[in-house]
Amino acid sequence: MRPVGSSFSWVSALGLCLCLSGCLMGPDYVRPSIETPATFRFSDSTQAQIVDTAWWAQFGDPVLNELISTALAQNRDLKIAAARVDEFRGQFVTTRSQLFPQISAGFNAGRQRVSPLAQSSLPAGIGTDYTSFNATLPISWEIDAFGRVRRQTEAARANLLASEEGQRATLLTLVASVATSYINLRSLDQQLEIARATAASRAGSVKVFELRFKGGQISQVELAQSQSEYEASLADIPAIEAQIGQQEDALSVLLGRNPGPILRGRTLDELQSPSVPAGLPSELLARRPDVLQAEQNLVAANALIGAARALYFPQISLTGLLGSSSTQLSRLFSGPANTWAFAGALTQPIFSAGNIAGQVEQAQARQQQTLYAYQKAVQSAFQEVSDALLGVGKSCERLVAQERQVDALNAYARLARQRYEGGYTSYMEVLDAERSLFSAQLAYAQTRGNEYTSLVTLYKALGGGWGADALAALEQGGTGAQAETR
């Protein structure tokens, strides 16, 4: 029978440890104060928050919707981000497990021979040659008296949340990249149509000029000028075709496919212009995944200060063993074969030559780095939204001006040819008008595409709540975008 005092001392020690386990070293996390601008430039705060929905559906192109659905299901970067979340989830579970007792089981059997001179140390009835069987159940538990493991668990949880925000940031970037690539592709398609139409028109002019030259109506100089412009328009076509192929290859990779052709939907002129989303600067702190990720990194770094400071204090651990030991397997689990052992240990650092102090200093320095990184992420978020709003407004103004320029150059080219046919001007005026018109038409197509991509950039900069729903749908085997756009 065990002495009552012995049991009481173990219970008292355990109770003391549990009381001490309420202690936590280091500072508790408090969100830093951030100075936010009152409003964004060119922002209408009364507009509906369409940024939280599947905004790409506003373009009205089913092909674009399908491309985004495919990318959400197959993109490799998104799969990497999902695997990274699983990794940090495993790290969190591993770290948290240290808060609980660790129990294992073991069994061993062996045969050995003891020197006859030492046989007296063996139990009675056992010869010099004997077999031993042991079954054990070791138990160990480090009492987290000063919160070191709890702070490490807090940091691991923050790292997990940061990885989830990183996954959502990857998703936002992916959708914006697919939409931008598709719009650029349709813009290049329109530029190719313009180049081919211009080349076909100039080919007709060359044929007319060749007939006129044979009839002696024009000089060889005018014929050469016409041929030069025709060849110049032909030279533009392969360059645009190369850009189209490269854009298709880039978009294919975003879709998780090998490089290849991309299905087309509506033309650039047929796309519907999405509404300009609105929001307040303070909303970015709860919406943008990069800002939330930076904050969780700060939470983790703050918690690790406490874990480092806890190293100054004693580490208390309890160990125990329950088992059986016998020289006969049939009697291994009988009453007399039972064995047990309990022990407690306390380790207090006395002199570490600055080891612990150095770890605390490192943790504090990392916390400062992540604090500045968080503040920079917030400022960058404000800048990106402000720049995107500015880009949307100015691209619209530029598009209107270029549309008027194309109309004016169309009239100029028509009148210049009429003047040339009437003998009032040289062919150089016609060439100048047609070259200017061709350049303006290409620039207009580019600006039209830029107007749409600037809206995509704005939606991406504002974050959006649809990303969480899309990730939840992906985990359930759907794509999120399909649910939103169909």
Secondary structure, 3 states (H helix, E strand, C coil): CCCHHHHHHHHHHHHHHHHHCCCCCCCCCCCCCCCCCCCCCCCCCCCCCHHHCCHHHHHCCHHHHHHHHHHHHHCHHHHHHHHHHHHHHHHHHHHHHHHCCEECCEEEEEEEECCHHHHHHCCCCCCCEEEEEEEEEEEEEEECCCCHHHHHHHHHHHHHHHHHHHHHHHHHHHHHHHHHHHHHHHHHHHHHHHHHHHHHHHHHHHHHHHHHHHCCCCCHHHHHHHHHHHHHHHHHHHHHHHHHHHHHHHHHHHCCCCCCCCCCCCCCCCCCCCCCCCCCHHHHHHHCHHHHHHHHHHHHHHHHHHHHHHHHCCEEEEEEEEEEEECCHHHCCCHHHEEEEEEEEEECCCCCCCHHHHHHHHHHHHHHHHHHHHHHHHHHHHHHHHHHHHHHHHHHHHHHHHHHHHHHHHHHHHHHHHHHHCCCCCHHHHHHHHHHHHHHHHHHHHHHHHHHHHHHHHHHHCCCCHHHHHHHHHHCCCCCHHHHHC
